[in-house]
Structure formats: structure tokens, C-alpha cells
């Protein structure tokens, strides 16, 4: 597993599909994952320090875990199967719970848990970008110029807001 840093979320144009971008900490690969609007908002809120007047679903999950005496030890982006990313929440260092990457990332950011990516996922879907002095500017430049077609060799472009969910999930959020 490779440590990843959450760079942020942006909306990919012209599809208006949100993307969360992760960066390999000890390398030059970035991992873009198309996500839903609600999850993009949840990630952006925590990164910007916005506290909603009532807990969002991800806040609720963290609150329940905390009140029950548990902690999120790590988040892993484990696999990419048929263009769908799969993640795992690691609770108390050993209990593993399957999750969508966007939900897992939103929870990790709220708890300070590290995010890791499987080497195979980075090999399959990672995009090489040379290091730049300003990561934020590099992220903006990347997202301003990226399109779904750029990842055609790694994954199909999103067909709808639920691109990253399990194939057995019902449509919608």
C-alpha cells in the first residue's frame, strides 16, 4: 500500500462530474476518481473547515464510531474492478468495512486517518505528473485540462453520478 494525499475536489468539464484527486506521497502519480456531488461536497467542506449546522452523514458515522469507543485507523483504496474503485475502512486497526472511496475519504479527512492506495490501483489508474512547486496550482492545471477521454485507457468515462459505487447498488444516491 502506498500513502496518498487528498489534493481536493473539482468539477470536470464539460460533464460537470466531480473528481477527487489523490496524490502518491512518495511518487509522481495522481489518482483521479469520479465521485458524486454529495460526496464531493462532504470532502470539500472538511478541507475548507466548513461546519454545517447539523451533521452530514459522514459526520454522523464518525460521531457514532467515536461514541462507541472506536476509531478509523486507515482508509485503503484496494482495487479497481470493471472501472469501479473499491475501498476499505479499517476500524480499530483490524476490523475492515467495505466502502466507496468517496465515503471512505470523507470519513478519513474527518478523523485524520491516513489514506493508502494499492500499488495495482496506482499502476492501473494512476496518472504520472512531474512534481511542481505549487501542488494547488498543479491540481488546478490538471483538472482544467483533464477530460474523461484522457483516462480511456484506464477507465471508461462516468455514465452517471454513481460511477464509483458497487455495481449491485441501486441507481442514485
TAHUWO-V981129 format. One record per residue. N is the residue number from 1. RES is the residue in one small letter. OMEGA is omega in whole degrees, 0 to 359 (NA if undefined). D_FIRST is the distance of its C-alpha to the first C-alpha in Angstrom with 2 decimals. Layout:
BEGIN
n = <N;N>
res = <RES;RES>
omega = <OMEGA;OMEGA>
d_first = <D_FIRST;D_FIRST>
END
This chain:
BEGIN
n = <1;2;3;4;5;6;7;8;9;10;11;12;13;14;15;16;17;18;19;20;21;22;23;24;25;26;27;28;29;30;31;32;33;34;35;36;37;38;39;40;41;42;43;44;45;46;47;48;49;50;51;52;53;54;55;56;57;58;59;60;61;62;63;64;65;66;67;68;69;70;71;72;73;74;75;76;77;78;79;80;81;82;83;84;85;86;87;88;89;90;91;92;93;94;95;96;97;98;99;100;101;102;103;104;105;106;107;108;109;110;111;112;113;114;115;116;117;118;119;120;121;122;123;124;125;126;127;128;129;130;131;132;133;134;135;136;137;138;139;140;141;142;143;144;145;146;147;148;149;150;151;152;153;154;155;156;157;158;159;160;161;162;163;164;165;166;167;168;169;170;171;172;173>
res = <x;x;x;x;x;x;x;x;x;x;x;x;x;x;x;x;x;x;x;x;x;x;x;x;x;x;x;x;x;x;x;x;x;x;x;x;x;x;x;x;x;x;x;x;x;x;x;x;x;x;x;x;x;x;x;x;x;x;x;x;x;x;x;x;x;x;x;x;x;x;x;x;x;x;x;x;x;x;x;x;x;x;x;x;x;x;x;x;x;x;x;x;x;x;x;x;x;x;x;x;x;x;x;x;x;x;x;x;x;x;x;x;x;x;x;x;x;x;x;x;x;x;x;x;x;x;x;x;x;x;x;x;x;x;x;x;x;x;x;x;x;x;x;x;x;x;x;x;x;x;x;x;x;x;x;x;x;x;x;x;x;x;x;x;x;x;x;x;x;x;x;x;x>
omega = <181;177;181;175;178;181;180;179;175;177;179;179;7;185;184;180;178;177;166;182;177;179;175;184;184;180;183;180;175;180;177;177;176;185;177;182;181;180;177;178;180;179;181;179;183;179;180;179;179;177;180;182;177;184;170;182;181;175;179;179;179;179;180;179;181;181;178;176;180;177;176;182;183;172;179;168;193;188;176;183;180;178;177;178;177;181;179;169;176;183;178;175;183;180;183;181;178;181;170;181;182;178;180;179;179;178;179;180;179;183;184;180;178;178;180;175;177;179;180;178;179;177;183;189;180;179;179;174;178;179;175;183;184;182;181;178;178;178;179;178;180;184;177;185;183;172;180;180;179;182;184;180;182;182;176;176;182;177;181;186;185;185;187;184;178;181;181;180;175;179;176;181;NA>
d_first = <0.00;3.77;6.63;9.21;12.92;15.34;18.14;20.54;22.45;25.31;27.53;27.42;30.97;33.09;31.44;30.95;27.53;25.14;21.76;18.90;17.20;13.75;13.16;10.39;11.40;11.52;12.70;15.29;13.76;14.59;13.70;17.01;17.42;21.04;21.87;25.09;27.53;27.39;23.63;24.02;26.81;24.89;22.08;24.79;26.91;24.46;23.55;27.30;28.24;30.41;31.41;33.08;36.26;34.82;31.25;29.22;27.44;24.13;26.23;27.91;24.76;23.75;27.38;27.60;24.52;25.90;29.41;28.30;26.65;22.98;20.10;16.87;14.21;11.19;10.55;7.87;8.78;8.50;11.07;14.03;17.18;20.57;19.53;18.38;15.01;13.95;12.23;12.31;13.91;13.37;16.86;18.14;15.04;15.62;17.25;15.22;16.99;16.50;16.97;17.42;14.95;17.96;19.07;15.77;15.56;19.25;18.83;15.97;18.28;21.16;19.64;17.69;14.48;11.25;9.40;5.71;5.36;4.62;5.94;9.04;9.65;9.69;11.77;14.00;14.61;13.66;16.87;17.56;19.71;21.09;20.87;23.83;25.49;25.45;22.20;24.31;26.69;24.06;22.69;26.29;27.16;24.24;25.18;28.86;28.57;25.95;27.23;25.98;27.41;25.03;22.24;24.55;22.86;19.50;20.94;24.36;25.65;25.84;28.90;29.16;27.69;25.58;23.49;20.09;21.48;21.62;24.30;26.39;26.70;30.14;30.70;30.60;29.06>
END
